[in-house]
Amino acid sequence: MEERKKRFEDKNEVRGKLGEVLKKLSGGATFFDGVHVFTPHSDIPDDSALRLIFLPPARFYSREEPRLAFDALLECVRNHGTTPRYRGNRLIFLAADHAILGRLRDCIRAALAWRSIVDDVAQSRLNIDLLQKKQAEKEAQTAEDVLPRVARECYKWLLCPVQATPTDPKASVEAFPLNTSGSALGSEIERVCVENELVIATWSPIHLRSKLKDLYWKADKPAFGGLAFWEDTMRYLYLPRLKSRGVLEQAIVKGAGSRDFFGTAYGLAGNAFDGFKLGDSNIQLDDTLLLIEPEAAKAYAATHVQPAQPGGQTPGRPGAGASGTVPPGGGVPPVTPPKPTGVPSAHSFIGTVRRRIGLVRLGGDDRNDRDLRLLQGSAFLSVMFDYHNEFWDAVRLGRFEDANEGLSEMMRRRNYVRPKVPSKAISTIHKAKGLECDDVLILPCDVRHFSDSLAARCKLYVAMSRAKRSLTFVVSRTAPSPLVRI
């Protein structure tokens, strides 16, 4: 048996088997967007995803000799192959304990040795009786069952790169031991990350204001971009490591609802803020959102924002209007015209126009085809079109000299920002590409929209793969798609 165990080398068979065991162990680590086992830093994407990285066994950790693990960690944080890594603050590492690594390797060799005996017997390279064959199979299974437990005991050090202040000359590493006898590995890693604030899953606007005040707001620059701050949190180790962009978005929305944390705007033209708001949480995080220092925001509001008129409208100021509604039977909601001021505003948002969706017809011109009145049912009774975003898109488009260039740039930024899907949304398949929803309804599934062609199959696949929980097809009775069987 010992002779067979010596056939397997640490750098090849033992390492490969350990990688398989760790992949199974990390299958429940849903707290992270990606898990990488022994992956070179050139193959680890440099993006916004939060990633857990298993260091190879040769880069073990011990309190007496942490240099091997620390050097490998910092190299991965700094480099992406031959180029610098720009989002190093999205990586968390797991390293093997040096004291247990020898026992783990020995267990892996024993499992490989017993498995090789079973394979030799199956391929008639080794002749043993039936009793010995069953004994070998039992020993092989027992050795396999031991590996996850020993691997869990060995990979017990969670390593996190940190930097106390922006002026520190180099980054350092903090090590946190995992409880190897408790819950599953993924749950234990999540507990340690949350309790030690290695990853922030819920953030208060107080802390956001503190970071902005310490690092970004200046006397001559009282505003800073919200999305630019998110980019910096992914890049710099001295900033908090947020679990996702949604954590920052929630903190901004909570803080924007108060006058104590910051004001918001969607651009700065000269000395005037476009879409200025203070104490209003009706905002969205995009590449134009500015977070304004609270005292500067209050001073700006005192000199630029007019008091609200009766009825709740504030004329002449972007983003300060009240929502208008379409009266029953159609028509345009009455809007109080803005009062003239000394300095006319370049763009004024008066109100939000909303239109109810009416009837959806499937089946073309066939008179016998039934009308599908889905959107008049209880599930879609509250669905409306809101043109607030279209108004501000028009404002942003006016800043470009060429309209086509402006549209291209706005689409590029939109694709990069990847906004969060609302609870209810009506979208084209192309626009929904890359996004996911719990429940998806595809309509109309007729031969005109989904014919039996390669392009239609690809389009239907994109639509179907958006669903995470349920998927519903609305199929025409007279001209159903050949890709859907009823």
N, C-alpha and C positions, 0 to 999 in steps of 0.2 A: 504493500500500500504506500509506504513512504517513497518507494522508487517511482511509483506513478505520480505522486504529488510533485516530484521534482521536475516532471516534464513540462509543467506550466509555469511560464515566466510572468513576473509581476507587470512588465510593461505591455504585454500582449494579452494572453488569455485571462489572467487575473483581473487586469484593469477592465477588459471588455465585459466580463461577467459582473463586476462591481457596478459598471455603468447601467447594465440591465436592471439590477436590483434597485438602484437609486431612482431610476425612471419610474418603476412601479411604486416606490415609496412616495415620490413627489406627485403622484397622480391626483391627489386630493388637495394640492396647494393652489386652490382657486383664488387666493388672495392676490396672486401675481398674474400678470398678463402673459408671462412666458417663463419657462423653466429650462435651463441649459445645464447639461451634465457633461463636464470635461470638455466644453466647447472652447476653441481658440477665440481670442478676443476679436479676431478679424471676421468671425462668423456670427458674432453677437450684434444684432442690429442696433444702430445708433438712432433711436427714435424715442417717442414719448412713453412707451410702454414700461411698466414696472416689472423688473426681471429678477429672478432668483438664479444664482449661478453656483453650481457645485464645483469647487476647486478639485483638481486631480489629487490622488492620494500622495503623490510625491511632494505636493505643496501642503503638507500637514501643518497643524497648529499645536503649539504647546506654550505654556506660560514661560518656560525657561528659554525656548527658542521660537519666537513668533516671526522671525525674519522671513522664512520661506513663504508663509502664507501672506504676509503683509506685502512683500514685493510683488507677488503674483496679482494680488488684489489691485494695488496701485497702478500696475502696468495695464490692467484691463480698464481701469477707470480713465486713464489718460489716453490710451491708444485704441484705435479701431483699424487694425492691420497696420499699414504703413502711414496712415493719416491720423491726425488727432481726433479724439472722441469729444463731441460737443455736449452730449447729455449724459455725463458720468454720474449725475446724482439720481439716476433711475435704477441703480444696481445694488443688490444685496447679495452677500456671499455666505456660503456654508462650507466649512472646512472640517477635515478629519482630525480626531484627537490622536496624537502621536502614541500615547500609551496603549491604545486599543487597536491601532492600525495593524500591528503584527498578528493579533488574534483574528482579525477580520480576514486578512490575507490567507491565513492557515485554514480557516473555515471554507473560503472560496476554493482553495486547492483541493480540500477533501471532497467538496461537492463535485468539482470537475473530475476528480479521480473516480468516484463512484459512478458518475454518469458515463465516463469512458468505458468502465467495465460492463455496464448494461448495454452500451452500444456495441462493444466487441462481441458480446454474447448474441445479440440480435443479428449481427452480420457474420456469425460463425467463425469469428477470429479467435474466440476463446471458448473452450469446451468445459462446461461445468454441469452438474446435475440440476434437476428442477428445484430442489430445496435451496441450493446455493444461489440459483438465479433469483428466486423470490426474496432471499435474504439481501442480495445486492440491490434489487429494486427498492426494497424497504429502506435500506441505508441511504440510497441516493435521494429518496424522497425526504427522509429525515434531515439530511444535510442541506437540501434546498430550503426546507422550512425554517432552518436556523438562520439563514443568511439575512432576511429582512430585519430580524431583531438585533443581530450583531452590527449590521450596517447602521441601524438607527442609533445604537449606543456609540458607534464610532464617529459619525457625522453629527456632532453635538455642539459645534461652535458656530454661532451666527456672527459674522464679521460685517461691520458697517463703516464705510469711509466717512470721515467727518473733518470739518474745519471750523474752528471756534469763531474766528473773525476774518473779515476779508483781507486783513493785513498779515495774517499768518504766512510765513514763507513756504510751508508745505503742508499737505494734508496728512492726517493721522488715521489710525484705525482703532475702533472700539470692538471688543469681543464680548459676547453674551452667551452664557451656557444655556442649552436647551434641556428641558426635563424629558429624559428618554423613557420614562416609565408611565407617562400619563396618556394624553390623547394622541390622535394621529399626528404625523409629522407636520402636515399643512396647518392644522389648527394650532399646534404649539408654536410654529414660526409666526403665525399671525398674532398670537397672544404676546409674544416677546416684542414684536415690532410695534404693536399698539401701546403696550404698557411703557415701553422705553422711548416712545415717540420717535422711533426710527422711521416710521411711515405714519403720516397724519391722515386719518380717515375722516375726521370731522374737525373743522377749524373755525375758530371764533373770529369775528371781524376785529376784535380788540388786538389780536396778534397780527392780523394783516395790517392794521393801521400802524402798529409799532414798527414793523419791518419797513413799511413805506416811509415812516418818519425818520428812522435811523439811517436809511440807505439811499432813498430816492428823492424825497421832497426837499427842495432847496428854496431859498428866498426868491431867486429869479426863475425857478422852475417848480411851481406848486402842483403840477399835474404829471402823472405818469400812466403809461398804458397798462391796462389790466392784462392783456394778452402778452405784452412784453415781460411783465412780472412772472407769468406762468413759464415763459421760455427761460427766464433766469433761474427759477426754482429747479428746472431740469438740468441746468448747466453747473451751478455753483454749489459747492458742498456746504457753505455756511448758511444757506437758505433751507427752510424746512422741505422735507421730501414728501410731497403730497401724493396721495394714492392715485388720484386722477384729476383731470381738469375740472370735473364736476365738483370736487371739494372746494376749489378756489371760487368757482361760480356761486356755490351756495353761500360762502362767506361774503362775497361781494353783494349778493342780493340782500342778505340779512343786514349788512352794514349800510347799504344804500337806503334802507327803510328808515334810518335814523339820521338826525342832523349832527350826531356826535362823532362819526367815524370818517366820512369823506363824502364829497359831492361827486357827481358823475356828469360826463358830457361825451359827445360823439365826434369831437374834433375841435380844433382851435384855429380860428381865422383872425389873425392880428391879435387883438386883445379880447375878442368875443368868443365864447364857447358855443359851439353848435349843440343843440339838444341838451342844454344844461338842466340838471335836476339836483335837488337837495331834499332829502327826506322822502324820496320816491323810489320804491323797490321795483318798479316796472321797467326793468332794463334787461339787456342781453349782452353776454360777453362775446365781443368780436374784436377784430384788429383795430377798430377805431375808438373803442371805449377808453375813456380817460378817468382816472381816479384822482380827485382834487383834494388837496389838504383842507381839513374842515374849516379852519379859520379863514383861509383864502376863499373857500366856497361861500361862507356866510357873508364875507365882505362883497363878493361878486353878486350874490343874490340881493343884497341891500341896495346896490346901485344899478342893477340891470333888470331884475325881475320885478314886474309890476304886480301889485296885489290882485288877487283873484276877483273877477267880476261876479255879480249875482248870477247864479246858474252854474258856477264852478269852472268857467273858462278863463284862461289867462291869455289874452290876445298878444300877438306879436313876438312870442318867445318860443323857440324850438323846444318841443318835448314837454311843454307846460300846459298843454290843452287838455280838455276833458273829452271823454269818449262820447261821440255822437252815435245815435242809432237810427236805422231806417224805419220810418213810421209804417204802420200796417198799410198794405196796399201799394207799397213802392213810394217813389218820390225821394227827395233829398232832404235830410234833416236840417232844420233851421240853424244857422251859424251866426253868432253875433260878430259883425265886422270889427276888426281891430281899430282901436283909437289911434290917431296919428301921434307919432312921437317925434322928438327932435332929430334922432338918428334912425332912419328906417332900417329894419332888419332885413338882411339878405334873404333869409329863408324863415318862414313862419309856419308852424304846425298848428292848425286850428283844432282838429278833432280826428277821431278814428271812424272811418266809414265801414260798416259791416253789412254784408249781404247774405241772406239765407240761400242755401242751395235748394233748387226746386226738384225737378223730375229727371230720372235717368231712364233712357229707353234703350233696350237691347233688341237686336234682330233686324235692323235696317228698316225697309219699307213694307215689310209683311204686315198686313192689317190684322192678321190673326195672332200676331205675336203679342205677348202680354207686356204691359208696362210694369217695370220694376221700380216700385216706389220705396226703395230702401231708405233713402235719406229723409223720408217723412215718417219713418218708424221711430220708436222710442230711443233706439240706440244712437240715432244720428240727429235727434231733434235739436240738439244744441250746437251742431256744427255750423260754423259761419266762416266767411272769408274776411280776413282782417288786412287792410291795406296800409297799416302803420309801417311795416318794413319796406313796402314799395315806395312810400314817400321818402324815407331816408336813403333808399338806394338812388332815387332821383337826385337828392341833395348831393350825395357822394359823387355821382356821375358828373355833376356840374363842375367838379374840381379838375376834371381832365379836359385838355384841349380837344382831343379826338374822342368821339363817343365809342368807337370800336375798341380803341386802346383801353378806355375806361372799363368797358364791359368785360374785356379779357382779364384785366387786372383784378376786378371784383370777383370774377369766377375763380381765378387762381387762389385768391385769399380765402374764398369760401370753401374750396376743396381742402385747403390746408388746415383751416380751423376745425372742420368736422363738427358742426353743431349737434347738440343733443336733440334727439327726436322727441317732439311733444307727445303727450298722452294720446291725443287723437290727431291724425294727420292724413291728408289726401295728397298723393304725390304720384308723379310719373315713375316708371320703373328705373329710368336712367338717373333721375335725381335721387332715388333711394339707394342706389348702388353704394355698397360699403357700410350701410347702416343696418340696424337690427331693431325689431319690435317684438313684443310678446305675442300679439295677435295680428295676423295679416289677412286682408280680404282682397282678392284679385278679381277685377272686373273691367271690361266684359271679356270672358273667355270665348270669343267667337273666332270664326275662320279668318276674319279680316285682320284681327290683331295677332292671332297666334296660328299661322298657317303651318303646313308641314314642311318647313325649311330649316336649315341649320341656324340662320339668324334668329328665327322665331323660337327655336328650341333653347338657344343660349339666353334669349330674353326671358323666357319662362323660367329657366333655371335661376336667373338672378332674382326674379320676383319671389319664387318659392323659398329661396335660401335666406330671405329677410326674416322669416318667422322663427321665433324661439319656442313658442308654446302651442299655438294653434294656427292652422292654415285653412282658409275657406275660398272655394272657387265659385264664382257666379257665372254659369254657363248658359249661353243662348239655346233656346229650345229648337229654333228653326235652322240656325247655322252654327252649330257647336264647333269648337276647335277640334281638329283631328288629333291633337296632342292630349286631350282629356277624354277619358272614357266614362260614360254615365251608366 
